[in-house]
């Protein structure tokens, strides 16, 4: 092997080893955590693609959206007082019972614990 090739190989090897030494490995990285709320384990954000300072809490806390238990229903004529013909509903016909859940109410609760002729059902949105 010529002297020039040997020098290039040595220089390349030296450059590669200095780069690999300066890069921290995942094992050497200090763990980073974000608070997940009262009573919850923290989130491990050691590996992330978004700047940590840009991650902010949002939305309701755990159990912050109350379920509807034992919902009350009204006849369609009475529902027309607070629903328009453009309002969407989630309709369910189960176990011989038909019920309508207005989406504008489901948006605030997301879960309805209901009963269809003695059969319990969870209606989710």
Buried (B, 14 or more C-beta within 10 A) or exposed (E): EEEEEEEEEEEEEEEEEEEEEEEEEEEEEEEEEEEEEEEEEEBEEEEEEEEEEEEEEEEEEEEEEEBBEEBEEEEEEEBEEEBEEEEEBBEBEEEEBEBBBBEEBBEEBEBBEBEBEEEEBEBEE
